[in-house]
Amino acid sequence: MITRRLFCGCLAASAPFAATAAHAQDACAVFTPNRLSAISTNEAIERLKAGNERFVSGKTVNCDLMAQVKATSDAQAPFASIVGCIDSRAAPELVFDQRIGDVFSARVAGNIINTDILGSLEYTTEVVGVKAIVVLGHNKCGAIKGAVDAVKLGNLTALLKNFDPAVKTLTAADGHRDSHNDPLVQKVAENNARIQVGNILKRSPLIKKRVDAGKLVVAAAMHDVNTGKVTFLS
């Protein structure tokens, strides 16, 4: 016989499951132009932060990826663009627990901004209308270490020159300029992420206009390859 107490207990026990199911349904819902227009810039950043929390806690959401493939086959409306490093440990879709149709991802060693990436970002803002751009650096970055050591190696030599502004922020207090100096490498990586955000705003009047109008946010963040945690920089 089902008593009132047992009935109420069953309802209470099912509540977390229902909440989890609803959350998963939201996380798996494909972004459409209408859904994209309905979220704010703050909500876009919070969505990325929540995804990273799921990633770090091991509670990533499983979605029907083939259903998402079909749902996005004719059009896409991602809510954010991530400029990340090519490092195999720092894939933006994984780090932020996002799936097909959620984010644009531009990747290059050391997450720098050049004309091609800037043009790509302008496509995502002006044509699609993303609400956030995140420049995602990470610790123990090989490209940053190469720049610190002034490595000369084929075309990599020219690429590493992009980090000169961040390297120049070092002072005597940072210690010996060497890629084995972990705090120094971390400082260069963080400053590079901030500098690249500045480059986006300085070099793209289109993006700057959207930021000034409150339609877009551009932020720098760092991914810790030891823990998976992403920290947004001030």
Summary of the structure (lengths in Angstrom):
residues: 234
radius of gyration: 20.7
end to end distance: 59.1
largest distance: 78.5
contacts: 705
relative contact order: 0.14
helix: 53%
strand: 12%
